[in-house]
């Protein structure tokens, strides 16, 4: 990108690359196993048990899918950062690079949808209908399409370089300064500030409804508190995972484009950015915890007494539907 530059800073690209690779490899390795187990388990619970609930399960399922897709790409990232080489081809590199941002902004979109839906259920629970659930499915499809289109500039602006390099080492295509600013401001506004404003508004409205001593629609206070915990959890994920990245994102753009600044500032930004990018992936582990601690049905279905009972029921059903010629002893019934 074009702009005023500062070339007086010493070249520490080799040390910076070593630091980035170590940071990514360690944090992604920590995220991988709990993120994989948590989201697979969440999808299993949602599919088997919670299909009939009126709550924001459709959005939770899509959020778990987005998290799981991100987790499944982590082994390739870990391999690259540990071996400093990418042997899987440029196409897969660009796809994994693109998938990172698609899943991050898809997670943001579905967290917003969960917050809005829970807030609406608290404020006006009688308005939720089957038609609204069909609308939720349409919103999910539109959200995926919108996010996929908006994230296309991330891979399109990366190209060239060695085929053995990927991710952080992908060179950035030169673009005019004004174009870079437009893309950065658009990503900040649409990708974070607007969604976070919606989540903050939902939190304020849900908390206000809980304080209302004369609600328009009688409703169990425990249900309201659970809905408020869900909205607060969404806001917490935003603050912990996505806020740090979107603070360093414009600073990293300025540092990479070598705008005039102190060498210390540039070095600090370049070393903070990998950490904030890893924090943006941490939501893969936090979202399943949010389901467990804020969704009573999810927690109840994972309780020890019900898991053996459900497995026993499935076993009995398989015995009933099996051919009559099979002996019960052969089936373990």
C-alpha positions in Angstrom: 0.0 0.0 0.0 1.2 3.5 -0.8 1.8 6.1 1.9 4.5 7.8 4.0 7.1 5.4 5.1 9.6 5.1 7.8 12.7 3.1 6.7 14.9 4.0 9.6 13.8 1.1 11.8 16.1 -1.9 11.9 15.1 -4.9 9.9 14.0 -7.6 12.4 11.8 -9.6 10.0 13.5 -12.9 10.8 13.0 -12.5 14.6 9.5 -11.3 14.1 8.6 -14.3 11.9 10.1 -16.7 14.5 8.0 -15.1 17.2 4.8 -15.2 15.1 5.3 -18.8 14.2 5.9 -19.8 17.9 2.8 -17.8 19.0 0.5 -19.2 16.4 1.7 -22.8 16.9 1.4 -22.8 20.7 -2.0 -21.0 20.9 -3.6 -22.9 18.0 -2.4 -26.2 19.6 -4.1 -25.2 22.9 -7.3 -24.3 21.1 -7.5 -27.4 18.8 -8.6 -30.2 21.1 -11.1 -28.4 23.4 -12.5 -26.6 20.4 -13.0 -29.8 18.4 -14.6 -31.7 21.3 -16.8 -28.8 22.4 -18.3 -28.0 19.0 -18.7 -31.7 17.9 -20.5 -32.3 21.2 -22.6 -29.1 20.8 -23.8 -30.2 17.3 -24.6 -33.6 18.6 -26.7 -32.3 21.5 -28.5 -29.8 19.2 -29.2 -32.4 16.6 -30.4 -35.2 18.9 -32.2 -33.3 21.7 -33.0 -29.7 21.1 -34.5 -29.7 17.6 -38.0 -28.8 18.9 -37.0 -25.9 21.2 -38.2 -22.4 20.5 -34.9 -20.8 21.5 -32.2 -19.6 19.2 -31.0 -23.1 18.4 -30.8 -22.5 14.6 -28.3 -19.7 15.2 -26.4 -21.8 17.7 -26.1 -24.7 15.3 -24.7 -22.3 12.6 -22.3 -20.8 15.2 -21.1 -24.2 16.1 -20.6 -25.1 12.4 -18.6 -21.9 11.9 -16.4 -22.7 15.0 -15.9 -26.3 13.9 -14.8 -25.3 10.4 -12.3 -23.0 11.9 -11.0 -25.7 14.3 -10.7 -28.2 11.4 -8.3 -25.8 9.6 -6.0 -25.5 12.6 -3.9 -28.7 12.1 -2.7 -27.3 8.7 -1.9 -24.0 10.3 0.0 -25.7 13.1 1.9 -27.8 10.7 3.0 -24.8 8.7 4.1 -22.8 11.8 6.0 -25.7 13.2 7.8 -26.6 9.9 8.1 -23.2 8.3 6.9 -24.7 5.0 3.6 -25.2 3.2 3.7 -28.4 1.0 -0.1 -28.5 0.3 -0.3 -26.2 -2.7 -1.3 -22.6 -3.2 -5.0 -23.3 -3.6 -5.4 -25.0 -0.2 -3.3 -22.2 1.4 -5.6 -19.5 0.0 -8.7 -21.5 1.0 -7.5 -21.9 4.6 -6.5 -18.2 4.7 -10.0 -17.2 3.5 -11.7 -19.7 5.8 -10.2 -18.0 8.8 -11.9 -14.7 8.2 -15.2 -16.2 6.9 -15.5 -18.2 10.2 -14.6 -15.2 12.4 -17.1 -12.9 10.8 -19.7 -15.7 10.6 -19.3 -16.2 14.3 -19.8 -12.5 14.9 -23.0 -12.5 12.7 -24.5 -15.5 14.6 -23.6 -14.1 18.0 -25.5 -11.0 17.0 -28.5 -13.1 15.8 -28.5 -15.1 19.1 -28.5 -11.8 21.1 -31.3 -10.2 19.1 -33.4 -13.3 19.2 -33.0 -13.8 23.0 -33.7 -10.1 23.6 -36.9 -10.3 21.4 -38.1 -13.3 23.3 -37.6 -11.5 26.6 -39.4 -8.3 25.5 -42.2 -10.0 23.6 -42.3 -13.8 24.0 -45.7 -14.2 22.4 -44.4 -13.0 19.0 -42.2 -16.0 18.4 -43.9 -18.3 15.9 -43.2 -21.1 13.5 -43.0 -18.5 10.7 -40.3 -16.7 12.7 -38.3 -19.9 12.8 -38.4 -20.2 9.0 -37.2 -16.6 8.9 -34.3 -17.6 11.1 -33.2 -20.2 8.6 -33.4 -17.7 5.8 -31.3 -15.3 7.9 -28.6 -18.0 8.4 -28.4 -18.6 4.6 -28.3 -14.9 3.9 -25.7 -14.4 6.6 -23.3 -17.0 5.2 -23.6 -15.6 1.7 -23.0 -12.0 2.9 -20.0 -12.9 5.0 -18.5 -15.0 2.2 -18.8 -12.2 -0.3 -17.5 -9.5 2.1 -14.4 -11.6 3.1 -13.3 -12.1 -0.6 -10.9 -9.1 -0.4 -8.8 -10.9 2.2 -7.6 -13.6 -0.2 -7.8 -11.4 -3.4 -5.3 -8.9 -1.9 -2.8 -11.7 -1.2 -0.8 -13.2 -4.0 2.6 -14.0 -5.4 5.5 -15.0 -3.3 6.9 -18.5 -2.8 4.6 -21.5 -2.9 6.2 -22.7 0.3 4.9 -19.6 2.2 1.4 -19.2 3.5 -0.8 -17.2 5.9 1.2 -14.4 7.6 3.9 -14.5 5.0 1.6 -14.1 2.0 2.6 -10.8 0.3 0.0 -8.0 0.2 -0.9 -6.7 -3.3 -0.2 -3.0 -3.7 -3.4 -0.9 -3.6 -3.9 2.9 -3.4 -4.0 4.3 0.1 -7.6 5.4 -0.2 -8.7 1.9 -1.3 -6.9 0.3 1.7 -8.6 2.8 4.1 -12.0 2.1 2.6 -11.6 -1.7 3.0 -10.2 -1.3 6.6 -13.0 1.1 7.7 -15.6 -1.1 6.1 -14.3 -4.2 7.9 -14.2 -2.3 11.2 -17.7 -0.9 10.9 -19.6 -3.8 9.4 -17.4 -6.5 11.0 -17.2 -5.3 14.6 -18.5 -1.9 15.6 -22.1 -2.3 14.2 -22.5 -5.9 15.5 -21.0 -4.9 18.9 -23.4 -2.0 19.1 -26.3 -4.3 18.4 -25.2 -6.7 21.1 -24.7 -3.9 23.6 -28.2 -2.6 22.9 -29.7 -6.1 23.4 -27.9 -6.3 26.7 -29.2 -3.0 27.9 -32.8 -3.8 26.8 -32.7 -7.3 28.3 -31.3 -5.9 31.6 -34.0 -3.2 31.6 -36.7 -5.8 31.1 -35.4 -7.8 34.1 -35.7 -4.6 36.2 -39.2 -3.9 35.0 -41.6 -4.5 37.9 -44.7 -4.3 35.7 -43.9 -6.3 32.5 -46.5 -6.1 29.7 -46.4 -9.9 29.3 -46.2 -12.1 32.4 -43.1 -14.2 32.2 -41.0 -16.3 34.5 -38.1 -14.3 35.9 -35.8 -17.3 35.7 -36.3 -17.4 31.9 -35.4 -13.7 31.7 -32.3 -14.2 33.7 -31.2 -17.1 31.5 -31.8 -15.0 28.4 -29.8 -12.1 29.9 -26.9 -14.4 30.8 -26.9 -15.5 27.1 -26.8 -11.9 25.8 -24.1 -11.0 28.4 -22.1 -14.1 27.3 -22.3 -12.9 23.7 -21.0 -9.5 24.7 -18.2 -11.1 26.8 -17.1 -13.1 23.7 -17.0 -9.9 21.7 -14.9 -8.1 24.3 -12.4 -10.9 24.9 -12.1 -12.4 21.4 -12.9 -9.8 18.8 -12.3 -6.4 20.4 -8.5 -6.8 20.7 -8.2 -8.0 17.1 -10.2 -5.1 15.7 -8.2 -2.6 17.8 -4.9 -3.9 16.4 -6.2 -4.4 12.8 -5.9 -0.8 11.7 -2.7 -0.3 13.6 -1.3 -3.4 12.0 -2.3 -2.1 8.6 -0.5 1.2 9.3 2.6 -0.7 10.5 2.7 -3.0 7.6 2.4 -0.1 5.2 5.2 1.6 7.1 3.5 4.9 7.8 5.7 7.3 9.8 5.8 6.2 13.4 8.3 5.3 16.1 10.1 2.1 15.7 9.0 1.0 19.2 5.3 1.6 18.2 5.7 -0.4 15.0 7.5 -3.3 16.8 4.8 -3.4 19.6 2.0 -3.5 17.1 3.6 -6.2 15.0 4.1 -8.4 18.1 0.6 -7.8 19.5 -1.2 -8.5 16.3 -0.5 -12.3 16.3 -1.8 -12.6 19.9 -5.0 -10.7 19.1 -5.5 -12.9 15.9 -5.2 -16.0 18.1 -7.7 -14.5 20.6 -10.2 -14.2 17.7 -10.0 -18.0 17.4 -10.5 -18.6 21.1 -14.2 -18.2 20.7 -14.2 -21.7 19.3 -13.6 -22.9 22.8 -15.7 -20.3 24.6 -18.9 -20.7 22.6 -19.5 -24.3 23.8 -19.1 -23.1 27.3 -21.6 -20.4 26.6 -24.1 -23.0 25.5 -23.6 -25.1 28.6 -23.8 -22.3 31.2 -26.6 -20.3 29.7 -28.9 -22.9 28.1 -30.7 -25.0 30.6 -31.8 -27.6 28.1 -28.2 -28.0 26.8 -26.9 -28.5 30.4 -29.7 -30.8 31.3 -29.2 -33.0 28.3 -25.5 -33.4 29.1 -26.1 -34.3 32.7 -24.9 -37.8 33.7 -28.3 -39.3 34.5 -29.8 -38.5 31.1 -26.9 -39.6 28.9 -27.1 -43.3 29.8 -30.8 -43.1 29.7 -30.8 -41.7 26.2 -28.3 -44.3 25.0 -30.4 -47.0 26.6 -33.5 -45.7 24.8 -31.7 -45.6 21.4 -30.5 -49.2 22.0 -34.0 -50.4 22.8 -35.4 -48.7 19.7 -32.8 -50.4 17.6 -33.9 -53.7 19.1 -37.6 -53.0 18.3 -36.9 -52.0 14.7 -34.5 -54.9 14.0 -35.8 -57.9 12.0 -37.9 -60.2 14.1 -35.6 -63.1 13.2 -32.7 -61.7 15.1 -32.4 -63.0 18.7 -32.5 -60.4 21.5 -29.3 -61.9 22.9 -27.5 -61.2 19.7 -28.5 -57.6 19.9 -27.6 -57.2 23.6 -31.2 -56.4 24.5 
